[in-house]
Amino acid sequence: MKFIACLFVIIGFILMIFGFITFLKGSAFLGVGYAVNYYHAATSFLLLAICCKFVCSCKKEKE
């Protein structure tokens, strides 16, 4: 579960970088016209990572 959370964080970070590149470039990057679309996807992955970390911490407390 920790590996999956780390993977979600990495994907979210990469999407944020893509959004920043799109913002600086001023035009479509990888077929996405607006930078905010990358940030919407990144927040979803980061929230999934937070939930995975929360589940891991709850499992430790039960044991």
Secondary structure, DSSP 8 states (H G I E B T S, - for coil): -HHHHHHHHHHHHHHHHHHHHHHHH-S-BTTB--HHHHHHHHHHHHHHHHHHHHHHHHHHHH-
